[in-house]
């Protein structure tokens, strides 16, 4: 099962992506283990704000794109549901 997730970075930006292993990916974003993302490397620490399940990679990618197109206020509304 895939997860679509939103992180808050130390500079208060929001980062959205997909993964199969959310716990491992969060550790990578915070440089606890190798496999970091370039964007979050310079914006640590990051905090998980939101995640949702997706049946497969295709649906996860589609949802990721939808979220990335949202305005910040709409992302925050999604997070605070």
C-alpha positions as CSV (number, residue, x, y, z in Angstrom):
1,X,0.0,0.0,0.0
2,X,1.3,3.4,-0.9
3,X,1.1,6.5,1.2
4,X,0.8,10.1,0.1
5,X,2.3,12.4,2.7
6,X,2.9,16.1,3.6
7,X,5.8,17.3,5.7
8,X,6.5,20.6,7.3
9,X,10.1,21.6,6.9
10,X,12.1,23.8,9.3
11,X,11.6,26.8,7.0
12,X,7.8,26.2,7.3
13,X,7.4,25.0,3.7
14,X,5.3,22.0,2.9
15,X,6.7,19.0,1.1
16,X,4.5,16.4,-0.6
17,X,5.6,13.0,-1.9
18,X,4.7,9.3,-2.0
19,X,6.2,6.2,-0.3
20,X,5.6,2.6,0.6
21,X,7.3,2.8,4.0
22,X,6.4,6.1,5.7
23,X,8.5,5.5,8.9
24,X,11.6,4.8,6.9
25,X,11.1,7.7,4.5
26,X,10.6,10.1,7.4
27,X,13.9,8.9,8.9
28,X,15.6,9.5,5.5
29,X,14.2,13.0,5.3
30,X,15.6,13.8,8.8
31,X,19.0,12.2,7.8
32,X,18.7,9.5,10.4
33,X,19.4,6.9,7.6
34,X,20.7,7.3,4.1
35,X,18.3,8.1,1.3
36,X,17.4,11.7,1.9
37,X,15.6,14.0,-0.5
38,X,17.5,17.0,-1.9
39,X,14.8,19.5,-1.0
40,X,14.4,18.4,2.7
41,X,18.2,17.9,3.2
42,X,18.6,21.7,3.7
43,X,15.3,22.1,5.6
44,X,15.7,19.7,8.5
45,X,14.1,18.7,10.7
46,X,10.9,17.8,9.0
47,X,7.6,16.9,10.7
48,X,4.9,14.6,9.3
49,X,1.7,16.5,9.2
50,X,-0.5,14.3,7.0
51,X,-0.7,11.0,5.2
52,X,-3.3,9.1,3.3
53,X,-3.5,5.6,1.8
54,X,-3.5,4.9,-1.9
55,X,-4.2,1.5,-3.5
56,X,-1.3,1.6,-5.9
57,X,1.5,3.7,-7.3
58,X,-0.6,5.2,-10.0
59,X,-3.3,6.4,-7.7
60,X,-0.7,7.7,-5.2
61,X,1.0,9.7,-7.9
62,X,-2.2,11.1,-9.1
63,X,-3.2,12.2,-5.6
64,X,0.3,13.6,-5.0
65,X,-0.1,15.8,-8.1
66,X,-3.5,17.0,-7.0
67,X,-2.1,18.0,-3.6
68,X,0.9,19.7,-5.1
69,X,-1.4,21.8,-7.3
70,X,-3.3,23.0,-4.2
71,X,-2.7,26.4,-2.7
72,X,-1.0,26.4,0.7
73,X,-4.3,27.4,2.5
74,X,-6.0,24.4,0.9
75,X,-3.2,22.0,1.9
76,X,-3.5,23.3,5.5
77,X,-7.3,22.8,5.4
78,X,-6.7,19.2,4.2
79,X,-4.2,18.6,7.0
80,X,-6.5,20.0,9.6
81,X,-9.6,17.9,8.7
